[in-house]
Amino acid sequence: MRAWTTTCLGSPRQALSFQPTRPVPSLPPTNPRLVLIRVTHSALNPADLVLLHTAPPWLPFRRSPVPGQDFVGEVVALPANPLPAELRGLRVGDRVGGATGLWDVALGRGSLAEYMVIDAGSVAVVPEGIESRQAVGLMGIAGQTAVEMIRRAGFVPGDGKVARVLVNGASGGVGTVLVQALKGMGKEVVAVCSAANAEMVRELGADEVIDYKVHDPLERHLAAEFGEKQFDAILDCVGNQALYAHSPGYLKPDGKFISIVGGWSQGIIPYARNKLLPVFLGGVPRSFHMFLLSASGETAKKAAQWFKQGLIKQVPIDSEFPLEQGIEAFEKLATKRAKGKIIINVAGTS
Ligand SMILES: NC(=O)c1ccc[n+]([C@@H]2O[C@H](COP(=O)([O-])OP(=O)(O)OC[C@H]3O[C@@H](n4cnc5c(N)ncnc54)[C@H](OP(=O)(O)O)[C@@H]3O)[C@@H](O)[C@H]2O)c1
């Protein structure tokens, strides 16, 4: 099969190697949970780039790891023994999607290859009517993260809660899904992005768009405009520490600040301070939540359901590359300017 592998730590050009004739992986008889998928589409996430720089490819259990987490493809083989009861719905020939879990990433079982072996618990069937290149962004890391942020913010479809929500980083893979899903649930959405992406974000449903380049510092603008009509939740896809530090100026006292960027990647000190420092010692009197997504078939399924219910109408696609142009795709990701998802068309199909 054709596949990308990682040969050393570094930039995409240093770390990635294209293999035109790598052996197709087989299902090990010792693990009853693994399935073999013929990948048609993959999509990139910022974490894929981080892993090129940080996840050593020379560890004994991780030789020649294949990068890539998001996938859509067809189930081509199931284990010889029946899958565990909760996973038995899967059939050979099913079109499935999802993202690799942390263990798959650790072992280098990635999606930038024509075939991948993956834990059946990370896989969900793609419902009829969702194009594969849409499904790969929706059911992959970005869509699953948006679903999880909304769950942690305390919103569910049909909850009838009136809420004003700020989405910071609204034009990226996660933000574009967040804006639509929140709007689809009837929330008032205020979105932060640059002028270049404002029209797209408005079309996705944002009630108001704030250009972070014009309103710098953002927190001063928010305090002036939203001091009297505070947010119920702030969903931060950028990792803006000042946005949290000043949040009492525009986030309700019982509001939630949910971040997906920071922690170890920005140093553990701000995370620990946000999470643990009591108010009487200078802590910010607003609840702070941060998480690392644990991708699962269940969350992928929920993202697909929200699409079928019309809460999410589209996954904006920044660009699409054939598998052979993996390096160009990674270089696009590295610009941090993608408007939606960067898709890899692995099988070369529509
Ligand atoms: N914790 C987790 O489990 C988890 C899961 C998924 C993602 N993440 C992290 O979440 C972040 C977003 O992920 P993603 O997939 O949405 O990334 P992405 O698609 O690469 O985001 C790119 C977008 O970010 C916007 N952007 C960059 N700087 C900005 C700023 N200062 N203010 C507002 N927008 C800005 C860019 O718009 P402009 O060109 O207009 O600036 C661009 O449209 C990444 O850091 C990623 O690593 C974490």
The ligand as a Tripos MOL2 file, in Angstrom:
@<TRIPOS>MOLECULE
LIG
   48    52     1     0     0
SMALL
NO_CHARGES

@<TRIPOS>ATOM
      1 N1         -7.4630   19.6810   23.6710 N.am      1 LIG1
      2 C1         -7.8420   18.9770   22.6160 C.2       1 LIG1
      3 O1         -8.2510   17.8160   22.7450 O.2       1 LIG1
      4 C2         -7.7990   19.6100   21.2430 C.ar      1 LIG1
      5 C3         -8.5390   19.0320   20.2030 C.ar      1 LIG1
      6 C4         -8.5360   19.6800   18.9560 C.ar      1 LIG1
      7 C5         -7.7920   20.8410   18.7750 C.ar      1 LIG1
      8 N2         -7.0560   21.3260   19.8000 N.ar      1 LIG1
      9 C6         -6.2850   22.5800   19.6450 C.3       1 LIG1
     10 O2         -7.2230   23.6080   19.3960 O.3       1 LIG1
     11 C7         -6.6680   24.5740   18.5190 C.3       1 LIG1
     12 C8         -7.6170   24.7830   17.3560 C.3       1 LIG1
     13 O3         -7.7070   23.5900   16.6060 O.3       1 LIG1
     14 P1         -8.2760   23.6420   15.1210 P.3       1 LIG1
     15 O4         -8.2430   22.2750   14.5860 O.co2     1 LIG1
     16 O5         -9.5400   24.4130   15.0900 O.co2     1 LIG1
     17 O6         -7.1040   24.5190   14.4430 O.3       1 LIG1
     18 P2         -7.0070   25.1330   12.9890 P.3       1 LIG1
     19 O7         -8.1080   24.6210   12.1180 O.co2     1 LIG1
     20 O8         -5.6200   24.9350   12.5250 O.co2     1 LIG1
     21 O9         -7.2420   26.6920   13.2950 O.3       1 LIG1
     22 C9         -6.8660   27.5950   12.3320 C.3       1 LIG1
     23 C10        -7.6830   28.8590   12.5290 C.3       1 LIG1
     24 O10        -7.2860   29.4920   13.7450 O.3       1 LIG1
     25 C11        -7.4990   30.8790   13.5580 C.3       1 LIG1
     26 N3         -6.6920   31.6660   14.4870 N.ar      1 LIG1
     27 C12        -5.3510   31.6370   14.6180 C.ar      1 LIG1
     28 N4         -4.9680   32.5080   15.5790 N.ar      1 LIG1
     29 C13        -6.1070   33.0910   16.0550 C.ar      1 LIG1
     30 C14        -6.3770   34.0700   17.0640 C.ar      1 LIG1
     31 N5         -5.3950   34.6330   17.7710 N.pl3     1 LIG1
     32 N6         -7.6660   34.4140   17.2990 N.ar      1 LIG1
     33 C15        -8.6690   33.8540   16.5880 C.ar      1 LIG1
     34 N7         -8.4690   32.9290   15.6080 N.ar      1 LIG1
     35 C16        -7.2090   32.5560   15.3540 C.ar      1 LIG1
     36 C17        -7.0850   31.1060   12.1210 C.3       1 LIG1
     37 O11        -7.7980   32.1880   11.6140 O.3       1 LIG1
     38 P3         -7.0610   33.5420   11.1360 P.3       1 LIG1
     39 O12        -6.2910   33.1630    9.9060 O.co2     1 LIG1
     40 O13        -8.1690   34.4490   10.8880 O.co2     1 LIG1
     41 O14        -6.1800   33.9540   12.2680 O.co2     1 LIG1
     42 C18        -7.4810   29.8160   11.4150 C.3       1 LIG1
     43 O15        -8.7060   29.9520   10.6970 O.3       1 LIG1
     44 C19        -5.2860   24.0310   18.1250 C.3       1 LIG1
     45 O16        -4.3180   24.6460   18.9440 O.3       1 LIG1
     46 C20        -5.3670   22.5600   18.4420 C.3       1 LIG1
     47 O17        -4.1080   21.9990   18.7520 O.3       1 LIG1
     48 C21        -7.0490   20.7520   21.0470 C.ar      1 LIG1
@<TRIPOS>BOND
     1     1     2 1
     2     2     3 2
     3     2     4 1
     4     4     5 ar
     5     4    48 ar
     6     5     6 ar
     7     6     7 ar
     8     7     8 ar
     9     8     9 1
    10     8    48 ar
    11     9    10 1
    12     9    46 1
    13    10    11 1
    14    11    12 1
    15    11    44 1
    16    12    13 1
    17    13    14 1
    18    14    15 2
    19    14    16 1
    20    14    17 1
    21    17    18 1
    22    18    19 2
    23    18    20 1
    24    18    21 1
    25    21    22 1
    26    22    23 1
    27    23    24 1
    28    23    42 1
    29    24    25 1
    30    25    26 1
    31    25    36 1
    32    26    27 ar
    33    26    35 ar
    34    27    28 ar
    35    28    29 ar
    36    29    30 ar
    37    29    35 ar
    38    30    31 1
    39    30    32 ar
    40    32    33 ar
    41    33    34 ar
    42    34    35 ar
    43    36    37 1
    44    36    42 1
    45    37    38 1
    46    38    39 2
    47    38    40 1
    48    38    41 1
    49    42    43 1
    50    44    45 1
    51    44    46 1
    52    46    47 1
@<TRIPOS>SUBSTRUCTURE
     1 LIG1         1 GROUP 0 **** ****
